[in-house]
Amino acid sequence: VENGVARLVEGGAIAGSTLTMDRAFRFVVDAGVPVEDAVLMSSTNPARLLGMSERVGSVAVGLDADLVVLDDRFARTAVMAQGSWLDPPR
């Protein structure tokens, strides 16, 4: 990744995106999508589409405790994976 662009070492072709989920979430909210809809778009709907909604995609008893905590500007401040807090971003 150089200057925000992921490229292959050989040939320099674009290799993929460097967009993170928190930036994508902030982008759609800034574009006018209500926060509640953005949450569904980034968690519940993909889990349901992938057939994983019995395990992830919502906050409910019995599901994996995978959470992302965002600040008031929707920047990631903490992450919980399967019930354990990971180190916050530095």
Accessible surface in RSA format (square Angstrom, percent):
REM  Atomic radii and reference values for relative SASA: ProtOr
REM  Chains: A
REM  Algorithm: Lee & Richards
REM  Probe-radius: 1.40
REM  Slices: 20
REM RES _ NUM      All-atoms   Total-Side   Main-Chain    Non-polar    All polar
REM                ABS   REL    ABS   REL    ABS   REL    ABS   REL    ABS   REL
RES VAL A   1   131.65  86.6  64.26  58.2  67.39 162.4  64.91  56.4  66.74 181.0
RES GLU A   2   134.88  77.4 125.80  95.2   9.07  21.6  48.92  94.6  85.96  70.2
RES ASN A   3   142.87  98.5 102.18  98.7  40.68  98.0  38.38  92.4 104.48 101.0
RES GLY A   4    49.88  61.5   0.00   N/A  49.88  61.5  29.56  81.1  20.32  45.5
RES VAL A   5    54.39  35.8  50.95  46.1   3.44   8.3  53.69  46.7   0.70   1.9
RES ALA A   6    16.16  14.9  15.69  24.2   0.47   1.1  15.89  22.4   0.27   0.7
RES ARG A   7   128.39  53.9 107.14  54.6  21.26  50.6  38.65  52.8  89.75  54.4
RES LEU A   8    96.47  53.7  90.18  64.5   6.30  15.8  92.70  65.1   3.77  10.1
RES VAL A   9   153.22 100.8 119.71 108.4  33.51  80.8 127.10 110.4  26.12  70.9
RES GLU A  10   155.40  89.2 138.91 105.1  16.50  39.3  57.33 110.9  98.07  80.1
RES GLY A  11    85.66 105.6   0.00   N/A  85.66 105.6  42.81 117.5  42.85  96.0
RES GLY A  12    28.15  34.7   0.00   N/A  28.15  34.7  21.69  59.5   6.47  14.5
RES ALA A  13    55.60  51.1  45.00  69.4  10.60  24.1  55.60  78.3   0.00   0.0
RES ILE A  14   117.31  66.8  90.90  67.7  26.41  63.7  90.90  65.5  26.41  71.7
RES ALA A  15    56.96  52.4  18.89  29.2  38.07  86.6  24.59  34.6  32.37  85.8
RES GLY A  16    40.79  50.3   0.00   N/A  40.79  50.3  34.40  94.4   6.40  14.3
RES SER A  17    96.58  81.6  54.57  72.8  42.01  96.8  53.10 113.1  43.47  60.9
RES THR A  18    44.43  31.6  26.61  27.0  17.83  42.5  24.90  33.4  19.54  29.5
RES LEU A  19   100.45  55.9  73.62  52.7  26.82  67.4  73.79  51.8  26.66  71.7
RES THR A  20    67.24  47.8  61.86  62.7   5.39  12.8  65.70  88.3   1.54   2.3
RES MET A  21   117.47  60.8 107.71  71.3   9.76  23.2  86.62  73.6  30.85  40.9
RES ASP A  22    28.36  19.9  22.47  22.4   5.90  13.9   6.30  14.8  22.06  22.0
RES ARG A  23   110.28  46.3 106.31  54.2   3.97   9.5  35.72  48.8  74.57  45.2
RES ALA A  24    25.71  23.6  23.19  35.8   2.52   5.7  25.52  35.9   0.19   0.5
RES PHE A  25    16.10   8.1  12.58   7.8   3.52   9.2  15.82   9.6   0.28   0.8
RES ARG A  26    50.94  21.4  50.94  26.0   0.00   0.0   9.28  12.7  41.66  25.2
RES PHE A  27   145.92  73.0 141.27  87.5   4.65  12.1 145.14  88.0   0.77   2.2
RES VAL A  28    38.48  25.3  38.24  34.6   0.25   0.6  38.48  33.4   0.00   0.0
RES VAL A  29    25.76  17.0  17.33  15.7   8.44  20.3  17.33  15.1   8.44  22.9
RES ASP A  30    88.28  61.8  51.86  51.6  36.42  86.1  30.88  72.7  57.39  57.2
RES ALA A  31    76.86  70.7  33.22  51.3  43.65  99.3  46.05  64.8  30.82  81.6
RES GLY A  32    60.88  75.1   0.00   N/A  60.88  75.1  35.79  98.2  25.09  56.2
RES VAL A  33    42.88  28.2  38.61  35.0   4.27  10.3  40.57  35.3   2.31   6.3
RES PRO A  34    74.80  54.5  63.31  57.7  11.49  41.8  74.80  61.8   0.00   0.0
RES VAL A  35    58.11  38.2  55.57  50.3   2.54   6.1  55.57  48.3   2.54   6.9
RES GLU A  36   124.28  71.4 119.40  90.3   4.88  11.6  65.65 127.0  58.63  47.9
RES ASP A  37    64.07  44.9  63.38  63.1   0.69   1.6  12.72  29.9  51.36  51.2
RES ALA A  38     0.84   0.8   0.03   0.0   0.81   1.8   0.08   0.1   0.76   2.0
RES VAL A  39    69.49  45.7  69.15  62.6   0.34   0.8  69.49  60.4   0.00   0.0
RES LEU A  40    79.99  44.5  79.99  57.2   0.00   0.0  79.99  56.2   0.00   0.0
RES MET A  41    97.86  50.7  79.77  52.8  18.09  43.1  71.96  61.2  25.91  34.3
RES SER A  42    35.95  30.4  17.35  23.2  18.60  42.8   9.61  20.5  26.34  36.9
RES SER A  43    37.94  32.1  30.25  40.4   7.69  17.7  34.41  73.3   3.54   5.0
RES THR A  44    18.79  13.4  18.65  18.9   0.15   0.4  11.35  15.3   7.44  11.2
RES ASN A  45    64.96  44.8  60.98  58.9   3.97   9.6  23.39  56.3  41.57  40.2
RES PRO A  46    47.44  34.6  44.28  40.4   3.16  11.5  47.04  38.8   0.39   2.4
RES ALA A  47     6.27   5.8   2.36   3.6   3.91   8.9   5.43   7.6   0.84   2.2
RES ARG A  48   145.40  61.0 132.92  67.8  12.47  29.7  58.54  80.0  86.86  52.6
RES LEU A  49   154.41  86.0 123.20  88.1  31.21  78.5 130.75  91.8  23.66  63.7
RES LEU A  50   124.06  69.1  96.66  69.1  27.40  68.9 102.26  71.8  21.80  58.7
RES GLY A  51    68.08  84.0   0.00   N/A  68.08  84.0  35.01  96.1  33.07  74.1
RES MET A  52    66.93  34.7  62.13  41.1   4.80  11.4  49.00  41.7  17.93  23.8
RES SER A  53    51.72  43.7  38.42  51.3  13.30  30.6  14.69  31.3  37.03  51.9
RES GLU A  54   169.20  97.1 141.90 107.4  27.30  65.0  62.10 120.1 107.11  87.5
RES ARG A  55   115.24  48.4 114.32  58.3   0.92   2.2  55.05  75.2  60.19  36.5
RES VAL A  56    27.90  18.4  26.20  23.7   1.71   4.1  27.38  23.8   0.52   1.4
RES GLY A  57    17.32  21.4   0.00   N/A  17.32  21.4   8.22  22.6   9.09  20.4
RES SER A  58    58.99  49.8  40.25  53.7  18.73  43.1  30.56  65.1  28.43  39.8
RES VAL A  59   129.35  85.1  97.72  88.5  31.63  76.2 101.04  87.8  28.31  76.8
RES ALA A  60    53.94  49.6  32.95  50.8  20.99  47.8  44.39  62.5   9.54  25.3
RES VAL A  61   158.95 104.6 129.82 117.5  29.13  70.2 137.17 119.2  21.78  59.1
RES GLY A  62    78.02  96.2   0.00   N/A  78.02  96.2  39.86 109.4  38.16  85.5
RES LEU A  63    38.83  21.6  21.75  15.6  17.08  42.9  22.43  15.8  16.41  44.1
RES ASP A  64    37.69  26.4  24.68  24.6  13.01  30.8   5.95  14.0  31.74  31.7
RES ALA A  65    40.33  37.1  31.91  49.2   8.42  19.1  37.68  53.1   2.65   7.0
RES ASP A  66    69.13  48.4  47.53  47.3  21.60  51.1  28.97  68.2  40.16  40.1
RES LEU A  67    61.30  34.1  56.09  40.1   5.22  13.1  59.89  42.1   1.41   3.8
RES VAL A  68    88.65  58.3  61.03  55.2  27.62  66.6  61.03  53.0  27.62  74.9
RES VAL A  69    62.95  41.4  59.50  53.9   3.45   8.3  62.95  54.7   0.00   0.0
RES LEU A  70    55.22  30.8  29.90  21.4  25.32  63.7  29.90  21.0  25.32  68.1
RES ASP A  71    58.45  40.9  45.12  44.9  13.33  31.5  28.43  66.9  30.02  29.9
RES ASP A  72   134.31  94.1 102.60 102.1  31.71  75.0  51.22 120.5  83.09  82.9
RES ARG A  73   126.78  53.2 126.78  64.6   0.00   0.0  68.19  93.2  58.59  35.5
RES PHE A  74    37.97  19.0  37.97  23.5   0.00   0.0  37.97  23.0   0.00   0.0
RES ALA A  75    36.12  33.2  36.12  55.7   0.00   0.0  36.12  50.9   0.00   0.0
RES ARG A  76   105.83  44.4  93.17  47.5  12.66  30.1  15.57  21.3  90.26  54.7
RES THR A  77    54.72  38.9  44.06  44.7  10.66  25.4  43.62  58.6  11.09  16.8
RES ALA A  78    23.29  21.4  23.29  35.9   0.00   0.0  23.29  32.8   0.00   0.0
RES VAL A  79    28.90  19.0  28.89  26.2   0.01   0.0  28.89  25.1   0.01   0.0
RES MET A  80    27.50  14.2  26.12  17.3   1.38   3.3  22.42  19.1   5.09   6.7
RES ALA A  81    39.61  36.4  34.67  53.5   4.94  11.2  34.67  48.8   4.94  13.1
RES GLN A  82   131.50  73.5 106.23  77.6  25.27  60.2  31.65  67.4  99.86  75.7
RES GLY A  83    41.78  51.5   0.00   N/A  41.78  51.5  16.82  46.2  24.96  55.9
RES SER A  84    68.42  57.8  63.44  84.7   4.99  11.5  33.23  70.8  35.19  49.3
RES TRP A  85   142.03  57.0 113.65  55.0  28.38  66.6  93.46  49.8  48.57  78.8
RES LEU A  86    90.88  50.6  82.28  58.9   8.60  21.6  86.09  60.5   4.79  12.9
RES ASP A  87   112.44  78.8  91.71  91.3  20.73  49.0  17.08  40.2  95.37  95.1
RES PRO A  88    72.75  53.0  69.84  63.7   2.91  10.6  69.85  57.7   2.90  18.0
RES PRO A  89    56.71  41.3  26.69  24.3  30.03 109.2  36.74  30.3  19.97 124.1
RES ARG A  90   245.57 103.1 167.02  85.1  78.55 187.0 110.26 150.7 135.31  82.0
END  Absolute sums over single chains surface
CHAIN  1 A     6874.4       5223.0       1651.4       4240.0       2634.4
END  Absolute sums over all chains
TOTAL          6874.4       5223.0       1651.4       4240.0       2634.4
